[in-house]
């Protein structure tokens, strides 16, 4: 699931859409459960915390801001913090809490976030230099996961034409982004 899709589900959750919340849970619960289990090391405790995490996500969905951290990083941070809070509530030894705190926060630091934003801007600028249909085909293939056949049907062109469009578009993007060489 893409970040844009998760952002859309979070936005719908903020409006009270229970179906969106169910879809969000289905797509993210395994990852968030893994975070809780890794910290708490007890399945029952991790399951309890996971329920609390989704209540927090439901209540805080309106505070998520697209363009900041990725939605999955935001949710992982909520899960991580809830699991650490549970450790503190249980008054486990300092060693366990220190180990949990030492688990790396998946959110990018300020420098990485700035670089990612700059790269995104450059990619968008380079896509803007392509013919609209070619840029749409690239987005469809690499962001939406559409097949060549689906793209060819969408754009009303033969399959081999779509392959050529994508190949040439990627070469143009590589050149625009400052990459080297042509086709390989």
C-alpha positions as CSV (number, residue, x, y, z in Angstrom):
1,X,0.0,0.0,0.0
2,X,1.4,3.4,-0.9
3,X,1.9,6.3,1.4
4,X,-0.8,8.2,-0.5
5,X,-3.3,5.5,0.0
6,X,-2.6,5.4,3.7
7,X,-2.8,9.2,3.9
8,X,-6.2,9.0,2.2
9,X,-7.4,6.3,4.7
10,X,-6.2,8.5,7.6
11,X,-8.0,11.5,6.2
12,X,-11.2,9.5,5.9
13,X,-10.7,8.2,9.5
14,X,-10.5,11.8,10.7
15,X,-14.0,12.3,9.2
16,X,-15.3,9.3,11.2
17,X,-15.3,6.8,8.3
18,X,-15.4,3.3,10.0
19,X,-14.9,1.5,6.7
20,X,-11.6,3.4,6.1
21,X,-10.5,2.6,9.6
22,X,-11.2,-1.1,9.0
23,X,-9.2,-0.9,5.8
24,X,-6.4,0.9,7.6
25,X,-6.3,-1.7,10.3
26,X,-6.2,-4.6,7.7
27,X,-3.3,-3.0,5.9
28,X,-1.1,-1.9,8.9
29,X,-1.9,-4.1,11.9
30,X,0.7,-6.8,11.2
31,X,3.5,-4.3,11.1
32,X,2.3,-2.4,14.2
33,X,1.7,-5.7,16.1
34,X,5.3,-6.7,15.2
35,X,6.6,-3.4,16.7
36,X,4.6,-4.0,19.9
37,X,5.7,-7.6,20.2
38,X,9.3,-6.8,19.6
39,X,9.3,-4.3,22.5
40,X,6.9,-6.2,24.9
41,X,8.0,-9.8,24.1
42,X,4.6,-11.1,25.2
43,X,1.9,-11.8,22.7
44,X,-1.0,-11.0,25.0
45,X,0.5,-7.6,26.1
46,X,1.3,-6.8,22.5
47,X,-2.3,-7.5,21.4
48,X,-3.7,-5.3,24.2
49,X,-1.3,-2.4,23.3
50,X,-2.2,-2.8,19.6
51,X,-5.9,-2.2,20.5
52,X,-4.9,0.9,22.4
53,X,-2.7,2.0,19.4
54,X,-5.6,1.9,17.0
55,X,-7.8,3.8,19.4
56,X,-5.1,6.5,19.5
57,X,-4.8,6.4,15.7
58,X,-8.6,6.8,15.3
59,X,-8.6,9.7,17.7
60,X,-5.5,11.4,16.3
61,X,-6.1,10.8,12.6
62,X,-7.1,14.4,12.1
63,X,-3.8,15.5,13.5
64,X,-1.7,13.6,10.9
65,X,-0.2,15.9,8.4
66,X,0.5,14.7,4.9
67,X,3.9,15.7,3.7
68,X,5.6,15.3,7.0
69,X,6.5,11.8,8.2
70,X,5.2,9.0,6.1
71,X,1.9,7.7,7.5
72,X,3.4,4.3,8.4
73,X,6.3,6.0,10.3
74,X,3.7,8.1,12.2
75,X,1.7,5.0,13.1
76,X,4.9,3.0,14.1
77,X,5.9,5.9,16.4
78,X,2.5,5.7,18.1
79,X,2.9,1.9,18.5
80,X,6.4,2.2,19.8
81,X,5.6,4.9,22.3
82,X,2.5,2.9,23.5
83,X,4.6,-0.2,24.0
84,X,7.3,1.7,25.9
85,X,4.6,3.2,28.1
86,X,3.3,-0.3,28.8
87,X,6.8,-1.3,29.9
88,X,6.9,1.6,32.2
89,X,3.5,0.8,33.7
90,X,4.6,-2.7,34.4
91,X,7.7,-1.2,36.1
92,X,10.0,-3.6,34.4
93,X,13.6,-3.4,35.0
94,X,15.6,-0.4,33.7
95,X,17.5,-2.7,31.4
96,X,14.3,-3.7,29.5
97,X,13.2,-0.1,29.2
98,X,16.6,1.0,28.0
99,X,16.6,-1.8,25.4
100,X,13.1,-0.7,24.2
101,X,14.1,3.0,24.0
102,X,17.2,2.0,22.0
103,X,15.1,0.5,19.3
104,X,15.5,2.9,16.4
105,X,12.7,5.2,15.6
106,X,11.9,4.5,11.9
107,X,11.1,8.1,11.2
108,X,13.7,9.9,9.1
109,X,15.7,12.6,10.8
110,X,15.4,16.2,9.6
111,X,18.3,15.9,7.1
112,X,16.9,12.7,5.6
113,X,13.4,14.3,5.4
114,X,14.8,17.4,3.7
115,X,16.7,15.3,1.2
116,X,13.6,13.2,0.5
117,X,11.5,16.3,0.0
118,X,14.1,17.7,-2.4
119,X,14.3,14.4,-4.4
120,X,10.5,14.3,-4.6
121,X,10.4,17.8,-5.9
122,X,13.1,17.0,-8.5
123,X,11.2,13.9,-9.6
124,X,8.0,15.9,-9.9
125,X,9.8,18.6,-11.9
126,X,11.3,15.9,-14.2
127,X,7.9,14.2,-14.7
128,X,6.5,17.6,-15.6
129,X,9.0,17.8,-18.5
130,X,7.5,14.6,-20.0
131,X,4.5,14.5,-22.3
132,X,1.4,14.2,-20.0
133,X,0.5,10.7,-21.2
134,X,4.0,9.4,-20.7
135,X,4.2,10.9,-17.2
136,X,0.8,9.4,-16.4
137,X,2.1,6.0,-17.6
138,X,5.2,6.2,-15.5
139,X,3.1,7.1,-12.4
140,X,0.7,4.3,-13.2
141,X,3.5,1.7,-13.6
142,X,5.7,2.7,-10.7
143,X,3.4,4.3,-8.2
144,X,0.1,2.5,-8.8
145,X,1.6,-0.9,-9.8
146,X,-0.3,-1.1,-13.1
147,X,0.9,-3.7,-15.7
148,X,2.0,-2.8,-19.2
149,X,-1.2,-4.3,-20.5
150,X,-3.4,-2.3,-18.1
151,X,-1.5,0.9,-19.1
152,X,-1.7,0.1,-22.8
153,X,-5.5,-0.4,-22.4
154,X,-5.9,2.8,-20.4
155,X,-4.0,4.9,-23.0
156,X,-5.4,3.1,-26.0
157,X,-2.0,2.1,-27.5
158,X,-0.5,-1.3,-28.4
159,X,1.4,-3.1,-25.7
160,X,4.8,-2.7,-27.4
161,X,4.2,1.1,-27.7
162,X,3.6,1.3,-23.9
163,X,6.8,-0.5,-23.3
164,X,8.6,1.9,-25.5
165,X,6.9,4.9,-23.8
166,X,8.0,3.7,-20.4
167,X,11.6,2.8,-21.5
168,X,12.1,6.3,-23.1
169,X,10.4,8.1,-20.2
170,X,12.8,6.4,-17.7
171,X,15.8,7.3,-19.8
172,X,14.5,10.9,-19.9
173,X,14.0,10.9,-16.1
174,X,17.4,9.5,-15.5
175,X,19.0,12.2,-17.6
176,X,16.9,14.9,-16.0
177,X,17.8,13.7,-12.5
178,X,21.5,13.8,-13.4
179,X,22.0,10.1,-14.0
180,X,24.3,8.7,-16.6
181,X,23.9,6.9,-19.8
182,X,21.0,5.5,-21.8
183,X,19.5,2.1,-22.1
184,X,21.2,-1.0,-20.8
